[in-house]
Amino acid sequence: MSDQQPDWDKITEGKIRHGIAVEAFGKGMELNEDNMRLMEKWVQFIIHGYDGIKDILEQKKALSSEEVKKAIIDKFDGEVVKETDEDYVKNEINKAVKTLGKKDKNKVLYQLKQGNITVDNLQACLDKIGEMKHF
């Protein structure tokens, strides 16, 4: 067992996302990028409320383009990441799967080859690979 405390905010966010996804599935919504973005907007609205979302948007507007660029570079440890950089995604995945068993490694590399791993979901995929290493 890990000595780390659970991230209750992330757990709550996941439960909210699950509820919205169940409702969307029940309404016949297809799982595609547009619908995922819509569901994520609802998740954030539920978490932060109208005033919270309004404050977040106002803070983002207050940043200059240079400040936004610096914040992004800081977030990614000094690396400039382009959303369309397939090589970046491929390199990160290849580094992460080195210690996986052959079966799990093949599963991940298949998803990468199919184009299912993108810059948008890279961190979630890396987290999942980390979980796979512990089993």
Protein Blocks (a to p, Z undefined) as FASTA:
>chain_A
ZZbdcdfklmmmmmmmmmmmmmmmmnopacdfklmmmmmmmmmmmmnommlmmmmmmmmm
mpcfklmmmmmmmmnnopacdfklmklmmmmmmmmmmmpcfklmmmmmmmmmnopacfkl
mmmmmmmmmmmmmZZ
